[in-house]
Amino acid sequence: MAYDAIIVGAGYAGAVSARWLAEDGKTVLVLEKRNHIGGNAYDRMDENGVRRHVYGPHLFHTNSKQAVDFLSRFTDWYPFEHRVLGWIEGQTVPVPFNLTSIEKLFAPEKAEHLKQELIKAYGMECKVPILELRKNEDPEIKELAEYIFEHVFKYYTMKQWGYTAEEIDPAVTARVPVHISYDDRYFQDTYQIMPAEGYTALFEKMLAHENITVRTGVDALDHVCVDTEAKKILFDGEVFAGDLIWTGLVDSLLGYRFGALPYRSLEFDVRTEKAGFQPAVTVNYPTPAEIHPYTRISDYGMMMQTPPAGYTTAACEYPYAYDGNAEKGNVPYYPVFTEDSKAQYSRYARELAKIPNLHLLGRLAEYRYYNMDSMTERALEFCRGLKH
Ligand code: UDP
């Protein structure tokens, strides 16, 4: 085998690692099952002249200078601050729920009182995860917390995950904490930027290196086989002694030996709309599924440096349980963290750890909810630590 490393998957985990190893003098083969690179960050220009994020909205935000410095070698950026409104009792109010949301939903006197109570309890600019806010013993704050839970988190989370907010890992709802602030941006990170020519172009440049060979439309499982008893990797029937970096579904690598791990999937209803058809880039629908069966609608045109004036492309998101064989919901997006699934993942990880030159990396392989920036950082850190 002529390659020093085989990387399965051409998303952030795979592409960042491929580039780092190539620059370290290693020859790298990247196998990607889909017919395109970029993983779920893949985007393309569509018939409306809109850069469509094919697998849902991807907004780059980070405090990591390291991640920005690395990726900036492959793209220019434009500043972009994401804003989201949530549909609550027929109104659209800022999400994360903040002081402006209170002003919009409550009568002036009551709103003023609630804001002061929150500021007194936590201080301005504080971010409080909803499950923590619900534990506050002050009856007025508790009542507000229950209102926010009911109108922002309860049904959205049920729709998104198929579990209640109490059943899944608290870190999931803590991604969108109640924000005691008038700052209505979705993120507060130092860098809030979008790649000037899109994510696909960024990945093309990142993978364009003489030491990297990329093969798309190749299912690695047709070539790679792991034997945990013999502690060996086989590639096309021969022992592969280089590093195999696996960024795909971890359970598939062992033939689902410990059962299929639960992942959540999405389907997108993509439509052409008049530009400005909704009041924000993304509108969330934290309502029961009987009222709105979807979670959010995003306008991809509004994410562009120069949004289109006439028509735009929007996508409405419908969550599904992942099933690779189903007609709908056959793309894995998110690991579904419950106590059971975490234990199930550990069995896979422990078994695969027996093979010293096999490395699990990324959302699907590590069963972690990485953002684009944290995945970039993790891949860089992983490569630096790889023993040669
Ligand atoms: N969430 C919610 N209501 C909202 C927004 C988010 O309940 O209006 C919860 C929900 O459980 C969701 C999680 O917070 O899955 C994380 O939201 P985020 O926007 O970070 O999800 P992503 O963009 O990664 O799909």
Boltz pocket constraint, residues with backbone or C-beta under 6 A from the ligand:
constraints:
  - pocket:
      binder: B
      contacts: [[A, 57], [A, 86], [A, 95], [A, 152], [A, 153], [A, 154], [A, 156], [A, 157], [A, 160], [A, 172], [A, 173], [A, 174], [A, 175], [A, 176], [A, 284], [A, 285], [A, 286]]
      max_distance: 6.0
